Structures are given as C-alpha cells and as structure tokens.
Amino acid sequence: MFLRSISKIDDYKMEYSVQLTFREQWLDERLKFDDIGGRLKYLTLTEANRVWMPDLFFSNEKEGHFHNIIMPNVYIRIFPYGSVLYSIRISLTLACPMNLKLYPLDRQVCSLRMASYGWTTADLVFLWKEGDPVQVVKNLHLPRFTLEKFLTDYCNSKTNTGEYSCLKVDLLFKREFSYYLIQIYIPCCMLVIVSWVSFWLDQGAVPARVSLGVTTLLTMATQTSGINASLPPVSYTKAIDVWTGVCLTFVFGALLEFALVNYASRSDASS
C-alpha cells in the first residue's frame, strides 16, 4: 500500500480523506502458464472481473471512488507460477473517531481497515507483506496536522457466522499548535488585556469603562462560539473549553470589578 496524499482531516465529521495505491497478491494455481523458457515474465490484464479476487472491503469507509483519467488506474499481473498481483488507485473518505479532551493539544489515531466480506478465516486469510507493507509519499504535508508514524496490525473479527480476516493501518497524527496559537490563544490573551485597560481609566468615565467591558465580553463570547462551531458537540469538557472559560472569567471579572467599585463609591457619596 502506498499513501499518496491525505487531503483533509475533518474534526466535526470525524473523518479523513486519503488517496492511495492499493496492492494485493494471492496465489491461484489455476492460472499457471508456460513462460516460454523464461521469456514471458508475466501477463497484464486491465479488466479485474476476468479473474477471481478476494472479497476485500474497507470496513470504516464512508465514501470512495476509483480513478479513470486518462485510463482506468488498475492492472492485474499474472505470473507463470499462478501468482496474481492486483493494483489500483483509489480515493477514500474514512471514519476516524476522535477524543477531543486535549484539543487543540491532542493526538489522534485514524485507522484504515481492510476485511473480508464473506469468506471466513477457514477459506481466506489476509497477511501483511514482509518488509515495508505500507509506504508514505515523501514530504507529506497537512495544514493542521503532522503524521508522526504509522503502524500495521491485524483486526480479525468474530460474528455468529464465523471469524473474518482483517488488516489495519493506524495513522498517528499530531495537531499543529502554531495555527491555534495565532487563531485562538493570542486573540484571547489580547482581549483579556484590553479588558484590563479599564482599570486605568478614570473612575468617573462610566460610559467608556462600560463600553470597553461589554465590548470585550461580547467579543470573547463570539470567539468562543466560533471555536465550538467548528467542533462536534461532545459530552465532555475539552482543553479549549477550560481556556476560553478562564478568559471569559477574567473579562467578566473586569466588568464586575467596575460595577462593584462604582456601587461602593456611590454608597460612600450618599452616606
């Protein structure tokens, strides 16, 4: 398997899109042929339906399509001793359940699972090729993530109809913090600092202090809503919720401080 590109990782839909060249190889002794004294290395077919193929499918796939420009990106090679090599280029959108408790300081594991649909392990077993079964294109670039590493493993499943062979690739992504530093953390810090400017304004400048406090509070609330709009609704508290909650508390505290001081000063003046 050769990973050509990873076009997007969607936090809201919890999915990612990948383009890959998929290859599988099996032995079918019915397809043995004479190699004419070693002069014929293999036969090439472009129509996959002409030979038997394993009933492999991607179990966590949401969408997918083959590539047919300029010609269908698929071939089958049949070797003299009956070995069959199947290669195809496909694009897939795959489910990737995420744990966002540490967002945006999190790491996510997205899997690519391949399983047999109808044949049990008594008839068909998938095995990873020895060596490097998975390769990734050099200089793979993602806007908000870094691919740290990938692992291959087996994920056989048992049902009431039998045990089915399964292979999986786990892709470990680390979220890039620099994007969120510029888009979230620095603006929130600036809003908190601006709200503290009211501490240096004259006590009698009521309209200016109220306007500054309310404006920063509303801006901070809008910033928080914008952050949550790009994330799925979850039942747990995220790290970004703690950050925005603390920032909102500081901004609200600055406005509350002015209200208390103004009330205390008016009480002293009336007494």
DAGI-V832444 format. One record per backbone hydrogen bond with DSSP energy under -0.5 kcal/mol. NH is the residue of the N-H (numbers start at 0). CO is the residue of the C=O. If there is no record, write none. Layout:
nh = (NH,NH)
co = (CO,CO)
This chain:
nh = (1,2,3,3,4,6,7,9,10,13,14,15,16,17,18,19,20,21,21,23,25,27,27,30,31,32,38,38,39,40,42,44,47,49,50,55,56,58,58,59,60,61,62,64,66,72,73,74,75,76,77,78,78,79,81,83,84,85,85,86,87,88,89,89,90,91,92,93,93,94,95,99,102,104,107,109,109,111,113,114,115,116,120,122,123,131,132,134,136,139,141,145,147,147,148,150,152,154,156,158,161,163,166,167,168,169,170,170,171,171,172,172,173,174,175,179,180,181,182,183,184,185,187,188,189,190,191,192,193,194,195,196,196,197,198,199,200,204,205,208,209,210,211,212,213,214,215,216,217,218,219,220,221,222,223,224,225,226,227,228,229,229,230,238,239,241,242,243,244,245,246,247,248,249,250,251,252,253,254,255,256,257,258,259,260,261,262,263,264,265,266,267,268,269,270)
co = (20,134,1,18,18,16,16,14,8,9,9,93,7,91,4,89,1,19,87,85,83,25,81,27,28,79,34,35,34,38,77,75,45,46,47,53,114,56,112,112,57,92,92,90,88,66,71,86,44,84,42,76,82,40,78,25,76,23,83,74,21,72,19,87,64,17,62,15,91,59,13,97,99,101,172,107,170,168,166,56,164,54,162,119,119,129,130,0,2,136,144,173,145,171,171,169,167,165,163,161,158,156,113,152,111,150,109,168,148,169,107,170,145,105,143,175,176,177,178,179,179,180,183,184,185,186,187,188,189,190,191,192,193,194,195,196,197,201,203,204,205,206,207,208,209,210,211,212,213,214,215,216,217,218,219,220,221,222,223,224,225,226,227,100,102,237,238,239,240,241,242,243,244,245,246,247,248,249,250,251,252,253,254,255,256,257,258,259,260,261,262,263,264,265,266)
